[in-house]
Amino acid sequence: MSRKIFAAVALTLFFSSVGAQEKVLRVVPHSNLNILDPIWTTQYMARNHGYMVYDTLFGTDANSKVQPQMVDKWTVSPDNRLWTFTLRDKLEFHDGKPVTGEDVIASLSRWGKRDAMGQKLFTFVERMDSPAPNQFRIFLREACGFVLEALGKPSSNVPFIMPKRVADTPADKQIEDATGSGPYVFKKEEFKPGDKAVYVKNAKYVARKEPPSGTAGGKQVYVDRIEWNLALRDAQAQVNAIANGEVDILEQPAFESYPALQDDKNIQVVNSNPLGFQYMGRFNHLHPPFNNPKVRQAALAAFSQEPFLRAQVGIKEFYRSCPSMFTCNTPYGSPKGTDIQSKSSMKKAQELLKASGYDGTPVLIMKPTDLASIQKLPDVAAQLLRQAGFKVDLQAMDWNSVVSRRAKKDPPAQGGWNMFLTAWVAPDIWNPLTNPAVSGLGEKSWFGWPTDEKLEQLRDQFARETDAARKKSLAEDIQARAFEVGTHAPLGEYVNPLAARKNISGFVTGPGNLYWNLKKN
């Protein structure tokens, strides 16, 4: 073979191999992935995992409007009690089996036992059936005004559709099979909690034709493989890794990392979630001292939002105080009924605690050590509670331990807890049905388990109401009652933009980290 021919063949082979190389997106997620069941937990890592491997009946677009996703068309009876849905063609699970109405029914039934909005929806549901393989029907006892909003719920818990054999798992038991019908396939054999999680493109996924918007529209996949680096938790190490091109995306950089990231000409800072998050302190209503509403009132009075926001975020343009339990600057955000916290003082908190009969029982606060976006909040809570006169037991652990322990109803001395602090993305808490913290269903409520019949009566009225002005008024009444009960403490709002190499494009605006439409050039 002549040298010229050999060189030409070698060059052809080189460019062929380059073209055949996998496009791998390397991501540092905001926390570790340990729980793979997005219905069993509200943890956002499980939700993000869910959006990789599952699909939804409806999505919520960037303008907060519900749009069809797996559903092709639907009809509603004149009395609004019978809803009939037809699925899109060519919906297929990763194991090759078609998605059917029976899969949908089993998935919704399980979700309806765990999710706050799902629980409320199923108080209206009489039964469901599947008259044809590509159809399902929901029969309501009485009409309600939030069926589509529930089915298109964009964040935790998302009503993801699973195979019936998986969705038949009891709601209080975690699933072990991550078979979905979504745009990526989970590589279980490569999964190492605390190290990495791997997803590959689902070549059989048929995306909608509409452009992507929020959790709706076409979920086009332009990379072959996504690797979540679960081990890289040190903030400076994350900055170094993205600066050196070892990773492509940091989902939630530590707030102190932004100056260095913004100064790097090869890095972009992208706020793909402009509505942001709300910080929250959650009380355990089952055990002393927070089984006493007067003690919860004292804690609320001690929790001025500014110290939490200043200590945790620190960048003024990234945070704001918000007295409401529902996202500020959205339809139900309001200051009504918030005075116990928003207009209180440490002196008032001390007076309320003294009058409450508090007996010195320590408040066990769980402090996550590996979640940069919230890890300073427990220290602030402990300091403010001590100033008010509480005894505090601050216990450090990783975030997944917090997630597991908060599900325990045992007394604190036996592995339970009194308080934890967390953050919710805006759509999860922006109305009385999505916000799990204002539920008063006792042991069926979100972790903390408040019981209040009046609160549930008001939420029932809200669920039935269709008049916008009346719903606004009811939302204010619900908030006022929740502050009176002391369900939880809202601690202000913030944004936490992602950082990415500049060769990454196509970010979708939405409530979480969404990995379709992304291109790596």
DANORCOR-V28916 format. One record per residue. N is the residue number from 1. RES is the residue in one letter. SS is DSSP state (~ for helix, > for strand, _ for the rest). PHI is phi in whole degrees, -180 to 180 (* if undefined). OMEGA is omega in whole degrees, 0 to 359 (* if undefined). Layout:
N_RES_SS_PHI_OMEGA ; N_RES_SS_PHI_OMEGA
This chain:
1_M___*_180 ; 2_S___-69_181 ; 3_R_~_-62_181 ; 4_K_~_-65_180 ; 5_I_~_-66_179 ; 6_F_~_-61_180 ; 7_A_~_-64_180 ; 8_A_~_-65_179 ; 9_V_~_-63_180 ; 10_A_~_-61_180 ; 11_L_~_-66_178 ; 12_T_~_-63_179 ; 13_L_~_-64_180 ; 14_F_~_-63_182 ; 15_F_~_-70_176 ; 16_S_~_-65_180 ; 17_S_~_-69_178 ; 18_V_~_-64_181 ; 19_G_~_-65_183 ; 20_A_~_-87_181 ; 21_Q___-62_177 ; 22_E___-66_170 ; 23_K___-90_184 ; 24_V_>_-111_176 ; 25_L_>_-99_183 ; 26_R_>_-105_190 ; 27_V_>_-124_167 ; 28_V_>_-103_180 ; 29_P___-71_187 ; 30_H___-74_181 ; 31_S___-158_177 ; 32_N___-80_174 ; 33_L___-105_181 ; 34_N___-128_180 ; 35_I___-105_184 ; 36_L___-102_183 ; 37_D___-108_183 ; 38_P___-77_175 ; 39_I___-97_181 ; 40_W___-68_183 ; 41_T___-130_173 ; 42_T___-92_182 ; 43_Q___-54_186 ; 44_Y_~_-70_175 ; 45_M_~_-64_177 ; 46_A_~_-68_176 ; 47_R_~_-63_180 ; 48_N_~_-63_174 ; 49_H_~_-59_179 ; 50_G_~_-60_180 ; 51_Y_~_-67_176 ; 52_M_~_-69_192 ; 53_V_~_-106_182 ; 54_Y___-111_172 ; 55_D_>_-125_184 ; 56_T_>_-128_179 ; 57_L___-66_178 ; 58_F_>_-133_173 ; 59_G_>_-124_176 ; 60_T_>_-117_187 ; 61_D___-79_185 ; 62_A___-65_177 ; 63_N___-100_178 ; 64_S___66_176 ; 65_K___-102_181 ; 66_V_>_-79_181 ; 67_Q_>_-131_179 ; 68_P_>_-66_179 ; 69_Q___-126_173 ; 70_M___-76_181 ; 71_V_>_-80_176 ; 72_D_>_-90_181 ; 73_K_>_-154_179 ; 74_W_>_-155_177 ; 75_T_>_-132_179 ; 76_V_>_-129_180 ; 77_S___-67_181 ; 78_P___-56_180 ; 79_D___-91_177 ; 80_N___61_181 ; 81_R___-109_179 ; 82_L_>_-119_180 ; 83_W_>_-114_181 ; 84_T_>_-117_185 ; 85_F_>_-121_174 ; 86_T_>_-115_182 ; 87_L_>_-80_175 ; 88_R___-66_175 ; 89_D___-71_171 ; 90_K___66_173 ; 91_L___-80_188 ; 92_E_>_-143_175 ; 93_F___-75_182 ; 94_H___-61_179 ; 95_D___-87_177 ; 96_G___92_181 ; 97_K___-85_182 ; 98_P_>_-70_174 ; 99_V___-80_182 ; 100_T___-123_176 ; 101_G_~_-61_178 ; 102_E_~_-65_175 ; 103_D_~_-63_180 ; 104_V_~_-62_182 ; 105_I_~_-61_180 ; 106_A_~_-64_181 ; 107_S_~_-67_180 ; 108_L_~_-67_180 ; 109_S_~_-63_180 ; 110_R_~_-68_178 ; 111_W_~_-59_182 ; 112_G_~_-66_177 ; 113_K_~_-90_186 ; 114_R_~_-111_188 ; 115_D___-85_182 ; 116_A_~_-61_179 ; 117_M_~_-71_177 ; 118_G_~_-64_177 ; 119_Q_~_-59_180 ; 120_K_~_-67_178 ; 121_L_~_-60_185 ; 122_F_~_-75_169 ; 123_T___-72_178 ; 124_F___-97_187 ; 125_V_>_-79_176 ; 126_E_>_-86_178 ; 127_R_>_-167_174 ; 128_M_>_-134_174 ; 129_D_>_-149_180 ; 130_S___-128_184 ; 131_P___-70_177 ; 132_A___-148_183 ; 133_P___-55_183 ; 134_N___-101_181 ; 135_Q_>_-132_168 ; 136_F_>_-146_181 ; 137_R_>_-128_175 ; 138_I_>_-119_178 ; 139_F_>_-101_181 ; 140_L_>_-102_174 ; 141_R___-66_176 ; 142_E___-149_182 ; 143_A___-66_172 ; 144_C___-142_190 ; 145_G___-101_185 ; 146_F___-137_181 ; 147_V_~_-61_182 ; 148_L_~_-68_178 ; 149_E_~_-62_179 ; 150_A_~_-70_181 ; 151_L_~_-68_179 ; 152_G___-103_181 ; 153_K___-54_191 ; 154_P___-86_183 ; 155_S___-139_195 ; 156_S___-58_353 ; 157_N___-89_179 ; 158_V___-82_178 ; 159_P___-78_178 ; 160_F_>_-68_180 ; 161_I_>_-99_181 ; 162_M___-120_172 ; 163_P___-60_182 ; 164_K_~_-55_182 ; 165_R_~_-62_177 ; 166_V_~_-87_182 ; 167_A_~_-68_176 ; 168_D___-75_175 ; 169_T___-60_178 ; 170_P___-51_187 ; 171_A___-63_181 ; 172_D___-93_178 ; 173_K___-120_181 ; 174_Q___-74_175 ; 175_I___-75_179 ; 176_E___-119_184 ; 177_D___-109_183 ; 178_A___-100_177 ; 179_T___-73_178 ; 180_G___-132_176 ; 181_S___-130_186 ; 182_G___-82_189 ; 183_P___-73_179 ; 184_Y_>_-127_176 ; 185_V_>_-110_179 ; 186_F_>_-79_179 ; 187_K___-93_185 ; 188_K_~_-61_182 ; 189_E_~_-70_178 ; 190_E_~_-102_184 ; 191_F___-76_176 ; 192_K_>_-134_180 ; 193_P___-53_182 ; 194_G___84_181 ; 195_D___-127_180 ; 196_K_>_-157_171 ; 197_A_>_-132_186 ; 198_V_>_-126_177 ; 199_Y_>_-131_178 ; 200_V_>_-120_182 ; 201_K_>_-59_174 ; 202_N___-85_185 ; 203_A___-64_182 ; 204_K___-93_183 ; 205_Y___-69_178 ; 206_V___-107_183 ; 207_A___-79_173 ; 208_R___-66_183 ; 209_K___-85_180 ; 210_E___-69_177 ; 211_P___-66_180 ; 212_P___-67_178 ; 213_S_>_-157_185 ; 214_G___59_178 ; 215_T___-94_181 ; 216_A_>_-112_176 ; 217_G___83_185 ; 218_G___-74_178 ; 219_K___-95_181 ; 220_Q___-80_180 ; 221_V___-114_183 ; 222_Y___-114_175 ; 223_V___-121_183 ; 224_D___-89_190 ; 225_R_>_-155_174 ; 226_I_>_-122_178 ; 227_E_>_-115_174 ; 228_W_>_-93_176 ; 229_N_>_-85_184 ; 230_L___-90_186 ; 231_A___-91_187 ; 232_L___-85_186 ; 233_R___-109_180 ; 234_D___-72_186 ; 235_A_~_-61_181 ; 236_Q_~_-69_177 ; 237_A_~_-64_177 ; 238_Q_~_-65_179 ; 239_V_~_-61_179 ; 240_N_~_-62_183 ; 241_A_~_-66_181 ; 242_I_~_-75_178 ; 243_A_~_-65_181 ; 244_N___-87_180 ; 245_G___79_179 ; 246_E___-77_174 ; 247_V___-132_184 ; 248_D___-102_186 ; 249_I_>_-140_166 ; 250_L_>_-110_184 ; 251_E___-63_183 ; 252_Q___-139_179 ; 253_P___-61_171 ; 254_A___-61_185 ; 255_F_~_-61_180 ; 256_E_~_-73_181 ; 257_S_~_-87_187 ; 258_Y_~_-60_180 ; 259_P_~_-55_180 ; 260_A_~_-67_180 ; 261_L_~_-67_181 ; 262_Q_~_-70_180 ; 263_D_~_-84_183 ; 264_D___-87_184 ; 265_K___-68_180 ; 266_N___-97_184 ; 267_I_>_-121_175 ; 268_Q_>_-114_175 ; 269_V_>_-108_189 ; 270_V_>_-123_176 ; 271_N___-95_182 ; 272_S___-86_179 ; 273_N___-132_187 ; 274_P___-63_177 ; 275_L___-74_171 ; 276_G___74_188 ; 277_F_>_-129_170 ; 278_Q_>_-123_172 ; 279_Y_>_-76_184 ; 280_M_>_-150_170 ; 281_G_>_-107_185 ; 282_R_>_-112_179 ; 283_F_>_-95_173 ; 284_N___-90_186 ; 285_H___-82_186 ; 286_L___-86_190 ; 287_H___-130_177 ; 288_P___-60_4 ; 289_P___-91_187 ; 290_F___-85_168 ; 291_N___-79_178 ; 292_N___-102_182 ; 293_P_~_-61_179 ; 294_K_~_-69_176 ; 295_V_~_-70_176 ; 296_R_~_-63_177 ; 297_Q_~_-63_179 ; 298_A_~_-64_178 ; 299_A_~_-65_177 ; 300_L_~_-58_181 ; 301_A_~_-64_181 ; 302_A_~_-80_190 ; 303_F___-94_168 ; 304_S___-64_187 ; 305_Q_~_-73_187 ; 306_E_~_-56_179 ; 307_P_~_-60_178 ; 308_F_~_-65_183 ; 309_L_~_-68_181 ; 310_R_~_-66_182 ; 311_A_~_-73_187 ; 312_Q_~_-83_184 ; 313_V___-96_175 ; 314_G___80_180 ; 315_I___-94_191 ; 316_K_~_-56_183 ; 317_E_~_-74_179 ; 318_F_~_-97_183 ; 319_Y_>_-142_176 ; 320_R_>_-157_173 ; 321_S___-74_179 ; 322_C___-149_184 ; 323_P___-70_189 ; 324_S___-79_170 ; 325_M___-77_177 ; 326_F___-107_188 ; 327_T___-49_178 ; 328_C___-65_181 ; 329_N___65_169 ; 330_T___-122_190 ; 331_P___-53_186 ; 332_Y___-108_175 ; 333_G___-67_185 ; 334_S___-160_176 ; 335_P___-86_186 ; 336_K___-62_175 ; 337_G___80_186 ; 338_T___-98_190 ; 339_D_~_-58_182 ; 340_I_~_-57_177 ; 341_Q_~_-108_189 ; 342_S_~_-72_181 ; 343_K___-121_182 ; 344_S___-96_181 ; 345_S___-155_178 ; 346_M_~_-65_178 ; 347_K_~_-62_178 ; 348_K_~_-64_179 ; 349_A_~_-61_179 ; 350_Q_~_-64_179 ; 351_E_~_-66_180 ; 352_L_~_-66_180 ; 353_L_~_-66_179 ; 354_K_~_-63_181 ; 355_A_~_-77_186 ; 356_S_~_-79_185 ; 357_G___85_179 ; 358_Y___-55_188 ; 359_D___-105_178 ; 360_G___90_177 ; 361_T___-59_181 ; 362_P___-65_174 ; 363_V_>_-95_179 ; 364_L_>_-85_179 ; 365_I_>_-106_177 ; 366_M_>_-87_183 ; 367_K_>_-117_177 ; 368_P_>_-74_183 ; 369_T___-100_188 ; 370_D___-122_180 ; 371_L___-123_191 ; 372_A___-59_186 ; 373_S___-72_182 ; 374_I___-134_193 ; 375_Q___-69_178 ; 376_K___-90_183 ; 377_L_~_-60_181 ; 378_P_~_-61_178 ; 379_D_~_-65_179 ; 380_V_~_-66_179 ; 381_A_~_-59_180 ; 382_A_~_-62_180 ; 383_Q_~_-63_182 ; 384_L_~_-68_178 ; 385_L_~_-64_178 ; 386_R_~_-64_177 ; 387_Q_~_-63_180 ; 388_A_~_-77_179 ; 389_G___117_178 ; 390_F___-81_164 ; 391_K___-93_187 ; 392_V_>_-130_174 ; 393_D_>_-116_183 ; 394_L_>_-93_184 ; 395_Q_>_-113_182 ; 396_A_>_-87_178 ; 397_M_>_-166_177 ; 398_D___-77_186 ; 399_W_~_-63_180 ; 400_N_~_-66_175 ; 401_S_~_-69_175 ; 402_V_~_-61_182 ; 403_V_~_-61_180 ; 404_S_~_-72_185 ; 405_R_~_-72_182 ; 406_R___-66_178 ; 407_A___-81_182 ; 408_K___-85_180 ; 409_K___-98_179 ; 410_D___-68_174 ; 411_P___-59_181 ; 412_P_~_-54_181 ; 413_A_~_-69_181 ; 414_Q_~_-115_177 ; 415_G___100_178 ; 416_G___-90_186 ; 417_W___-163_174 ; 418_N___-114_185 ; 419_M_>_-158_167 ; 420_F_>_-138_181 ; 421_L_>_-122_186 ; 422_T_>_-152_177 ; 423_A_>_-137_178 ; 424_W_>_-120_173 ; 425_V_>_-71_190 ; 426_A_~_-50_183 ; 427_P_~_-62_180 ; 428_D_~_-74_186 ; 429_I_~_-130_189 ; 430_W___-87_172 ; 431_N___-149_187 ; 432_P___-67_179 ; 433_L___-95_178 ; 434_T___-79_186 ; 435_N___-75_184 ; 436_P_~_-71_184 ; 437_A_~_-75_181 ; 438_V_~_-99_175 ; 439_S___-75_178 ; 440_G___-119_185 ; 441_L_>_-90_177 ; 442_G_~_66_185 ; 443_E_~_-70_173 ; 444_K_~_-91_180 ; 445_S___-77_174 ; 446_W___-63_183 ; 447_F___-43_189 ; 448_G___118_166 ; 449_W___55_175 ; 450_P___-69_178 ; 451_T_>_-121_177 ; 452_D___-158_184 ; 453_E_~_-66_181 ; 454_K_~_-64_179 ; 455_L_~_-60_180 ; 456_E_~_-70_176 ; 457_Q_~_-63_179 ; 458_L_~_-67_178 ; 459_R_~_-66_175 ; 460_D_~_-63_178 ; 461_Q_~_-62_179 ; 462_F_~_-62_181 ; 463_A_~_-63_182 ; 464_R_~_-86_187 ; 465_E___-73_177 ; 466_T___-117_180 ; 467_D___-78_186 ; 468_A_~_-63_181 ; 469_A_~_-66_179 ; 470_R_~_-68_177 ; 471_K_~_-64_177 ; 472_K_~_-61_180 ; 473_S_~_-64_179 ; 474_L_~_-65_178 ; 475_A_~_-61_178 ; 476_E_~_-67_178 ; 477_D_~_-65_179 ; 478_I_~_-64_179 ; 479_Q_~_-63_180 ; 480_A_~_-60_178 ; 481_R_~_-67_179 ; 482_A_~_-64_175 ; 483_F_~_-68_178 ; 484_E_~_-64_178 ; 485_V_~_-72_185 ; 486_G___78_181 ; 487_T___-61_184 ; 488_H_>_-169_180 ; 489_A_>_-121_172 ; 490_P_>_-71_189 ; 491_L_>_-124_175 ; 492_G_>_105_185 ; 493_E_>_-120_183 ; 494_Y_>_-159_170 ; 495_V___-119_182 ; 496_N___-140_186 ; 497_P___-59_176 ; 498_L_>_-81_173 ; 499_A_>_-120_182 ; 500_A_>_-145_170 ; 501_R_>_-63_185 ; 502_K___-73_176 ; 503_N___-88_176 ; 504_I_>_-102_181 ; 505_S_>_-140_175 ; 506_G___94_182 ; 507_F___-63_181 ; 508_V___-100_176 ; 509_T___-73_183 ; 510_G___-171_186 ; 511_P___-80_182 ; 512_G___-150_179 ; 513_N___-95_186 ; 514_L___-108_191 ; 515_Y___-112_168 ; 516_W___-98_180 ; 517_N___73_182 ; 518_L___-81_178 ; 519_K_>_-122_177 ; 520_K_>_-119_184 ; 521_N___-96_*
